[in-house]
């Protein structure tokens, strides 16, 4: 089976950056997250990136129990690869963030590759009047968030989850994160093909200019040669133009309401599936094909859905 020209779409359906008051369409309850994931998979997403939330007020919830009503239901009804976050929320400790992936041993887990400033506070001015919960105001207004991902933290995630066969979506928000990954690659703690998700346009990381995209791609090419699979995540309004640029360059793409609440200027996206369909239209318009879940497993060298603990 030729995988040439196959593009893996990842859909990140809820995340921990946007808060429920920002959009009525952001999935919060387990049932809403399941429905969003199944809709995205049906629309063409081969990988579903998962966070969980407290159903009472929508705050991020990284407990094992919060993922229990989500994972098994999606697996029963979809062949999609389920990718559990170890990022959680940037205000959580690494011990909190690793719990669900350690317990459920997924095929894929996200792994942030460096400590960084994390600036959500520009969103507070835009949404302040609409915020229904005090935690949203406190969270978005915090100018002192340091998203901790030390070398010790990263090594702990790699060794703990790697022992169960979980592979990683390496989230790289700047060029230094690519060099950090090279350090662990050289030590043999991770092996290729590395799944590198380069993140653009989030305050504290690299920007979203086309030159930034090219710079990250060139750096990854130099550090990893052909032993990696490249994907892009454009935050906010940068989502689809960066996806189009990467797909045209042979990359994979990530969309979803975790990264962008909008479907166009002044128009909220009404579902994750809507964004997946928009990405699919771009990919197929370029003469490429969207990868199926099983093709994504082969492209990313995953262990298979029969070897997870859910």
Secondary structure, DSSP 8 states (H G I E B T S, - for coil): ---TTEE-EEEE-S-SSS-GGG-TTS--SHHHHHHHHHHHHHHT-SEEEE--B-TTT--B---HHHHHHHHHHHHHH---EEEE-S---TTS-HHHHHHHHHHH--SEEEEE-S-EE---THHHHHHGGG--SHHHHHHHT-TT-EE---HHHHHHHHHHHHTTT-EEEEEESSHHHHHHHHHHHHTTSS-SSEEEEEEES-TTS---SHHHHHHHHHHHHHHHTTSEEEEEEE-GGGHHHHHHHHHHTT-EEEESTTT--EEETTEE-S-HHHHHHHHHHHHHHTT-EE--HHHHHHHHT---GGGS--
